[in-house]
């Protein structure tokens, strides 16, 4: 079984989109105190809601924990969702012990760890995910509902927003030790005919032309990896294109494989890079199929040190 997490930055903004310092929200409130109060509320009051046609629930498995010195809050979410009917069978006889209907909530225990810097406008949160179970949106919606119930509405409205925080040190490790699988060069235009495509004509329709490089085992990739490393480190704004040897592309993507992890990187729009990380190799002991919370905290602190 593989164990995965998603790494996020989060911020709290007002109606105009302006970010607040996390320790100085309206009313001189500290977001750490609000986060703890949210945890207490969601533990005492299970949140039930519908998301994309599925009934869902969100609560805590047990009361949350805090580290005041590190300004962190952590614990275990108990996230339920309806889905396909499932039979739970005996492992030896294969006889059905009981059945779960499509209307019943199938629960997943998902660890979380939030770090809330005092003098910054952005914090970090690590959310465990299992299979298709991701609670980013559920967490945001439940937290923002809590803020409204606290009186943060109308002109005083504030909300929390999570954004992916890719681990760029992981990219460096993949660049140095990983296997480059493919590169895609994107141009936001297509020719009006095949002849124009072969003639590299500038006449175009709206669309995307993609030149793809797929590497067989043993292919020489060092020069290509060097170029990818160079263009990836640059920052691009607006409609700025990516230049490679005098050729311009609207986007360049490349995919690496390392330690049973496949990851695609975007050169221009880095916000598209998925922040999911497989942490299986970082875990020594498993407690009845679950990551011990103290180990999850240790891993989360390491990941945050790499993305902050």
N, C-alpha and C positions, 0 to 999 in steps of 0.2 A: 504493500500500500504506500502510495506517495503522499507526502504532506506538503501543502502549498499555502502561501500567504500572498496577499497583495499589499503593497506599500503605498501610502497616501500622504500627501500634505493636506492640511485643512486650514481654513481661515473663517473668520466671522465678519460679515459685512452688513452695512445698513442698506436702506432702500436705494441709495444712489450707487451702491456697489463699492463704497469706500470700506477698506479693511480697518478693523479695530486692533489695537494692541491687546493681546489675549489676557493680560492681567489688568486691563483698564477698559472694561466694557461700560456701556451707559449705566449710570447709577453707581459708578466706582466698583463694579462687580469684577471678580476674578473668574475667568473661564474655568479654571480648575475646580472652583467651588460649584459652578453650574454643572460641570461634567459629573461630579460626584452626586449632586442632587438628582441629575437625570438617571444615573445608575440606581439610586435608591427608589426613584419613582417607577422605573421599568421593572425592577425586581418585585415591587409590591403590587404593581398593576400591569398584567400582561397586555401587550398591545396587539390587537387583532385588526387586520386590514386586508384589502384586496389589491393585488399587484399583477397587472397584465392578465387578469382573468383567473388568478389563483388566490385562494384564501391563504393568508399567512399570519404568523404570530411571531412576536419577539419579546423575550424577557431575559433575565439572567439565571443561570443555573444555580448560583449561590451569590451572596453579597460580594461586591467588588472589593478590590484591595487598592491601596495607594502607597506611594513613596513620596513623602512631602519634600525631601531633600532634592530628589530628581524631578519633582513636579510631574509624576506619572500616575496614571490610573489604568488598572488592568483587571481582567477577569475572564469569564466564559459566558458568551451569549448562548441562549437556547432558542434556536430559530426553527420554526415549523412552517411547512408548506404542503399544500395538497399536490397530488401528482398521480402517476399511474398506479393502479391497484398492485399490491405486492403480497405474495405468499411468503411467510416465514417458515422454512422447513427445518426438520431435524437433520443435523449434519451426517448422521449415520444411516438412518432409515429413509431419508428424503420425504418423510410424511409431513404434511402441513401441520405445524403447531397452531398457527393462527393466521388470519388474513387481514390485510390492511386495505380498506376501500379507498377509492379515489377521493372521497369526501373527507377522509381523516387527515390530520396534520402529521406529516412525517418529520420528526425533529432531528436537528443536527446541532452538536455542541461545537461552537466556534470560538476560539480564543481571540482576545483583543488586547492591544497595548497602546496607550495614548501617551505621548509626551507633550507637555504644554509649556513651552518656554515663556519666561516672564516678560522679557523686554523685546519680544518679536510679534509680528502680525501673523505668522504661520507656525503651526505645530505639526506633529507627525502622528499617524495612527497606522498600526499594523493589524490587518484583519485576516484571520485564517479563512480559507475557503475549502470546500469539499465538493468534488465533482462539479455539478452545475449550480451548487449553492454558493452564492455570493450575497453578502448583506449590505453592500455599500449603499444602495438606494434605500433599503429598508431602514438602515441606521440614520441616514440623512433625514428621511421623512419623519421618523419617530422623534428625532431630536428637534427638528424644526417645529413639530407639533407641540412638543414640550415647551419650547421657547414662547410660542403663542399663548399657551396656558399660563405662562409666567407673566404675561402682560406685554410681551414684546410684539406689538402689532400696530397697525396704522403708521403714523409718522415715526413711532419708536421701534418699528420692526427691524429685527436682526435675524440673520440665518447663518447656519453652518454649511460649508461647501467643501467636499472632498475632491481632490484632483490627483490623478496618478503621479507617483514619484518614482520613476524608473531608477534602478540601481546602475549608475554609469560605471562603477568599478567592476560590475559584472561584465559590462561590455569590454572593458580593458582586458579582463581575464579571458574572455572568449576570443578577443582579437589576438591575444598572445598564444593561447593554448587550444582554442577551439577549431572546429572544422567548418570552413566556409562552404555552405551548401549552394547558395544562389545569390545573384544580384539582379535587381530590376531597375531599369532606367526609364523614368516616366516623362513623357511630353504631353501636355494638355492640348493636343490637337491630333486630328487624323486626316489623311489625304482624301481627296474627293474621288480618287480612282486608284487601282492597283499600280498603274503605270507611274502615277505621281509618287507612290510609295517607293518604288524601285529607283525612281529618279531623285529621291530625296527632295521633292518639290516643297516650296513654302506655302502653296495654296492648301487650305485646310478647312475641314468641318469641325464642329464642336465634338470633342471626344478625347480619348486618351490612347496614345501609342506607347506600348511597353516593349522595350528590348530586354530580353531575359537571358542571363548567363547561368547555366546549371553545370556544376562541376562533377565529373566522374572521379572515382577514387584514384588517387595518385596524381591528379592534375596540379600543375604549378600555379600557386596562388599568391606567392609572397608579394609580388609587385602590386597586384590588385588590392590585397589587404592593406598595403602601405598607403595607397591612394584613398581607400575607404576611411582609414584612420584619420587622414588629414582633413578630408571634407566633413567628417562627422564632428570634429572638434569646433568647427565654425558655427556661428549663430546666423540664422537667416531671418529676415523680416519681410512682411508684406508679400509682394509678388517676386521677391528676389529669387533668382534661379541658382542652381548648383552647377558649377563649372568643372568639367573634367577634360583636360587637354584641349581647351578651346571649344568644346561642345557644351551646350547648356540644357539642363533638364529641370523640370518643375519639381520632381521628387526622385530620390534614389533610396531604395530599400535593399537591405541585405540580411541574410539569415545565417546564423551560426548554430552549431550543435556542440554541446560540451556537458559531460557528466549527466547524460540522459535528459538534458534540457535543450529544447529547440527554441530560439528566440529571434524575432524579426526586429530590426532597428530601422528607424526612419531618419534620414539626414536632415531634411528640411523641417517637417512638422514633427518635432520630437514628442509632442503631446500624444501622438498616436501609439507610442511605444507602450505595450502592456506592462504593468508593474507587477505582474505575477512572478513569484519566485518559488522554485522547488527547494524546500529546506530539509528533505528527507536525510541527506548525508550529514546534516548537522545535529541529528537526534541520535542519542545513544540508547535511551530507555523509553519504552512506550508503556503507558498505564492503561491496560484494557482497551487498546486501540486509540487512546487519546494521548496527546502531547502533555506531559506534566507542566503545570502552569509556570513553575519556577524556571524550567528549561525554555519555555516559550518567551518569558521575560528576557532571559539571557540572549536568545537569538534576536529578539526584536531590538534590543539595545544595540547589538552589533550592526543590524541592518540600518538602523537610523543613523549610526555613526558614519555609514557609507553613503547615505543620501543627503545628509545635512551639510 
